[in-house]
Amino acid sequence: MPDVVALIAAIAVGVIVVWAGATKLVSGGTWHESVDSAGVPRVVLRGLPFVELGLGSLTVVRLWLPVVPLMLAGLLALFTLWIVSAMRRDVVPPCACFGSRVTEPVGWKHVGRNIVLLALAGLAAFG
């Protein structure tokens, strides 16, 4: 049974992260304009969709366990820390998690979502 739980968790978190990376690529450079103004280095913004696509895909197919899901968890933890840090500033950037279509500012809802994704990544790694 734990293998089934780990598989379901890997598919869920992997597909969501692949979706996030793909929507960023489809939206072109527009998604990162708002994030760029929040102080994220441009080189990070350019590579992020490819990192998300790679880690998400490898998590879905369960290659290199537990390393890949743990790397994905680390990426999600960094996102979460960035969101909390952005919320502490006076100007809160819009969420560009799934491309440029979302204009809602980052908030606790995004932190909660990332905590759920972190738990799924942990289950994918060790479930």
C-alpha positions in Angstrom: 0.0 0.0 0.0 2.8 2.6 0.7 4.0 2.1 -2.9 0.6 3.1 -4.2 0.4 6.2 -2.0 3.9 7.2 -3.1 3.0 6.7 -6.7 -0.2 8.8 -6.4 1.7 11.5 -4.6 4.5 11.5 -7.2 2.0 11.8 -10.0 0.0 14.5 -8.3 2.9 16.8 -7.4 4.8 16.0 -10.6 1.9 16.9 -12.8 1.2 20.1 -11.0 4.8 21.2 -11.2 5.0 20.3 -14.9 1.9 22.3 -15.5 3.4 25.3 -13.7 6.6 25.1 -15.9 4.6 24.6 -19.1 2.3 27.6 -18.4 5.4 29.7 -17.8 6.9 28.7 -21.1 3.6 29.2 -23.0 3.2 32.7 -21.6 6.7 33.6 -22.8 8.5 36.4 -21.0 5.3 38.1 -19.7 5.0 35.8 -16.6 8.2 36.9 -15.0 7.9 40.7 -15.4 6.1 41.0 -12.1 8.4 38.6 -10.3 11.4 40.3 -11.8 10.3 43.6 -10.1 10.3 41.7 -6.8 14.1 41.2 -7.0 14.4 37.7 -8.4 17.5 37.5 -10.6 16.7 37.2 -14.3 18.8 34.1 -14.8 16.7 32.3 -12.2 13.5 33.4 -14.0 14.8 32.2 -17.4 15.7 28.7 -16.1 12.8 28.1 -13.7 10.3 26.7 -16.2 12.9 24.2 -17.4 13.8 23.1 -13.9 10.1 22.7 -13.1 9.5 20.6 -16.2 12.5 18.4 -15.5 11.9 17.8 -11.8 8.2 17.4 -12.3 8.6 14.9 -15.1 11.3 12.9 -13.3 9.0 12.8 -10.2 6.1 11.5 -12.2 8.1 8.6 -13.7 9.8 8.1 -10.3 13.4 8.1 -11.5 16.3 8.6 -9.0 14.3 8.1 -5.8 14.4 9.8 -3.4 16.8 12.4 -4.8 14.5 14.0 -7.4 11.4 14.3 -5.2 13.6 15.8 -2.5 15.0 18.3 -5.0 11.5 19.2 -5.9 10.6 19.6 -2.2 13.6 21.9 -1.9 12.4 24.0 -4.8 8.9 24.2 -3.2 10.5 25.2 0.1 12.4 28.0 -1.6 9.1 29.2 -3.3 7.4 29.2 0.0 10.1 31.2 1.7 10.1 33.7 -1.2 6.3 34.1 -0.8 6.5 34.7 2.9 9.3 37.1 2.4 7.4 38.9 -0.3 4.3 39.2 1.9 6.4 40.9 4.6 7.3 43.7 2.2 5.1 46.6 1.4 4.6 45.7 -2.3 3.4 42.1 -2.7 3.9 40.8 -6.3 1.2 38.9 -8.1 1.5 35.1 -8.2 3.1 34.0 -11.4 3.1 30.3 -10.3 1.2 29.2 -13.3 2.2 31.8 -15.9 1.0 35.3 -16.4 -2.7 34.6 -16.3 -3.0 35.0 -12.5 -2.8 38.5 -11.2 -3.8 37.8 -7.6 -1.0 38.8 -5.1 0.8 36.0 -3.3 -0.6 35.2 0.1 -1.3 32.6 2.7 -3.3 30.6 0.2 -0.2 30.1 -1.8 1.8 29.1 1.3 -0.8 26.5 2.2 -0.8 25.1 -1.3 3.0 24.8 -1.2 2.8 23.0 2.1 0.5 20.4 0.6 2.8 20.1 -2.4 5.8 19.7 0.0 3.9 16.9 1.8 3.2 15.2 -1.6 6.9 15.5 -2.6 7.8 13.9 0.8 5.4 11.0 0.2 6.8 10.6 -3.3 10.3 10.4 -1.9 9.7 8.1 1.1 6.0 6.9 0.8 
